[in-house]
Structures are given as C-alpha cells and as structure tokens.
Amino acid sequence: MEFITEPARQIPVVAEADLCVVGGSCTGVFAAIRAARLGMKVILVEQQNSLGGVAVSGLVNIWHTLNDTDDSEQIIAGLTEETLERLKPRGAVYRQDHKCGSYNFNPSELTILLDEMVTENKIKLMLHTSYAAVIATEDEVQTIIVENRDGRGAIRARFFIDATGDGFIARDLALPSYVNEYIQPPTAVFHLQGNMHGVSLNRLVMEHGEEFGLDDDWGWSTDVAGCEGITMRADQHVFGLRCDRADDLTKAELEGRRMMRAFVGMLQKYGRTDTNYALTNVCSSIGLRETVHYKTRFCANEYPLLTGARYDAPILNGTYPCDRHHSSGGGISFKYLDGRMHTTYGKGERTVHGNWREELGLTGEPAKYYQIPFDILVGEKLRNFIAVGRVINADMTAYGALRVMVNLNQLGEAAGTAAALCIESGADLRELDGKRVTKTLRDGGSAL
C-alpha cells in the first residue's frame, strides 16, 4: 500500500468534560445518562443524525423480556425499564401477549424520547460528528479528535467510553482483539405495508425466490407499536462479508437494499391480491450482529452462562437464549436455559431439535437467568477507558445471547457508572471494586 504524510496542524479544543462517550446507540446513551445522574459533565458524540443505534437507525424495534424465564421475577430494570415506561403514554410500546413477552416499540418515537432524555440530563450532544483519532499515553487516554461541519476538533476528558459498536477507538489504541470462528451475518431491516396473514413465505421463496434473487433464508418479523398495517421485516441475511471493513460494509448496504426491493417485488407479484404491499421505511444502517471483539479480564463462555453462574459483582442479568445465525445456508441455532435447543433451516422448512442439558447429563432445576460480572468491562492496558457494546469479550455461543439490546443496555449503564466512580475518586479502572459498581447500579434503580 502506498502512503502519504499528512501535514501537522493545530487542532482546536472544542470541548472538555469529565466523560466523553463516543457512539449514540442506547448502550452509549445509557452510559452517558447514568454518569450524568452521578454528577458528571458528559459529552456524547454520534456520527449519525439521531440517537438509538440499531434500535433506531437499524429499525430493530424489539427489546426482550425484563423478567426471568418463569416470568415471575423482574431481573432487568434501570434505564431500559424507564425508557419503556416513558414510551407507553405515547402509544409507542406494547408487551407481546405471551409468557416472557418481549416489548415492541416505535423506533421513531424512541428517537425523540432519547433526545429528551439526553437534554434533561444536561449532556452535551454532538450529532453528525465522527470520531477520527485518539491521543493517549501508555496507560491513559487524553484526547480524541472528531470531525463535523466545523472541521476537526479535539475533545479532552478524564474518562472515555467507546460505544461505537466496532470499537474504533479501541482499534486505534491497538488493544488486544480477536474475531470469532465466523462472524454472524448482518440483516438489512425495512418496514412493510401490507397484510401478511396467511402468506407462506417458505412457499413463495421456494417457488419464486430464484426469480427475485432471494435464497431460502431464515428470518423474522414483528409489528411496529402504534402503526396499523406496518410490520418490521428482517427476512434475509447478507453473507460472506466482513462489515468492519469499509468496502464490505458498502457492499452489504447495497445488497441489503436490493433484497428489500426484491422481497417486496415478490409479494407484489405473488402475495395476497387483496392488499397493497409497499416499502415504507428503509434502515439507515444495516443491522450488524458482530464484527471484532476486544479482550478484557473476563470472557463470557457458553456453559457458565447457560447454567446460570453467579458472580460477586454482577452488572448484567439476562434470559435471551444463545442464538447463532449461520454464516451460510440460511439457518439459525438456539440454546435455551431450560435445555431446549433447535436449529431451523431456511424459512422453517426443516427444524432439528435436541436438549443440551440431557447431553451433559445435568439434572435439577435449570437456571432462570444468567449473569455477567463487572470484569467483562475491564481491560489491562488503560486506566480510563472502556469499550462497550457488541465488542464484548465472549465465545461464539455466549455472544449470541449477550449481543441483544436489553443486555447491551445494561452494559452501557455499568460502563457509565464505573466511569463516574473512577472520575469521582480519581481511581484507576483496573483497581475499581466491581461491587461498588453493582451497588451503585442498584441504588440507581437497576434490578440486579
């Protein structure tokens, strides 16, 4: 590769704060809010025009249950619960009517609510602002460089949280990283107008998919709260690309939108004749399930998670099953806490069932939820930096459970809490007592 040398230049310091959070997904927003409520001066940087990440720009409008697998004990609260409660008066959320039902929300309403929550907590928000570079010593991040309509600028802070999803700051800091055996493929989500009742997608794809360039691929869909006749569609994966790479990400976005149009075109030609199918909303960013992971003191592994291991300083409770979207072949595999497991190929044509607890010879009551400890946020190199989000340190199966939004929301809150505790006391993150983080989260309303 040929290189050029960028001329040196002076960069103005455009902002200073106790904490700078880069990345405005709900993970990043909740980190910023939690720190602000603990008295910190916070800056939040987001490269798009709105907050919410995959929940908004990706149109993935579902947060999974806040309760254990019996639906008898609430295990998740905090800002996730607060956000859902604040959406209710707007008619913008409902809980699915079954045991351990998930919450469907309206992503457009969530966009506006997150604006309000950031404003209420006096967080300095910088939209349309991209992270560009980092300046650090051997064990401390000092400054980041950003770019926006005003040009390049520097942000100084006492602590930094990388919630960019791909760990852009962690990458530039050369922190230890890895890529799992295969990266779970992304999905480009869209909103569809039209009655899908009685439509067999399996039959349509098998009979007409080739005509539209669509494979028999596993997918899912759900309603959009408050929007009659509109469904969220996540019907196709984009395979064979590494979306932490610029060229591959561009290809994925283009292919995702091509498949949206093909899917709607197939319905318009072969779907119900008594409805008008229309593409009403396209995700502004493809839904990335996984890219690069960064190493920390704790790595989440499959069987401790599935068997409900407990920790002295938990920062996350969850029940979402371990799911793995196959890298090819259009399938998905699930493992549940109660032992059930199944793999579905394509749009439900074939499903293989099993029980992992029976295979391991486990008896007794299964776990009702799992936990993750504070050390999953703590790296060994830097005293004032956390990378949080889908960069989480986990094996392939555990990652499939932890990557969903209700879990990453909790990690964001914990990161913001840890940052505030470090700033307040001048402590090194690597020496912070995780039990203090857990207690502070509980005192702030998180059900842990």
Buried (B, 14 or more C-beta within 10 A) or exposed (E): EEEEEEEEEEBEEBBBBBBBBBBBBBBBBBBBBBBBBBEBBBBBBBBBEBBBBBBBBBBBBBBBBBBBBEBEEEBBBBBBBBBBEBBBEBEBBBBBEEEBBBBBBBBBBBBBBBBEBBEEBEBBBBBEBBBBBBEBEEEBBBBBBBBBEEEBBBBBBBBBBBBBBBBBBBBBBEBEBEEBEEBBBBBBBBBBBBBBEEBEBBEBBBEBBEEBEBBBBBBEEBBBBBBEBBBBBBBBBBBEBEBBEEEBBEBBBEBBBBBBBBBBBBBBEBBBEEBEBBBBBBBEBBBBBBBBBBBBBBBBBBBBBBBBBEBEBBBBBBBBBBBBBBBEEBBBBBBBBBBBBBBBBBBEBEEEEEBBBEEEEBEEEBBBBBBBBBBBBBBEBBBBBBBBBBBBBBBBBBBBBBBBBBBBBBBBBBBBBBBBBBBEEEBEBBEBEBEBBBBBBBEBBBBB
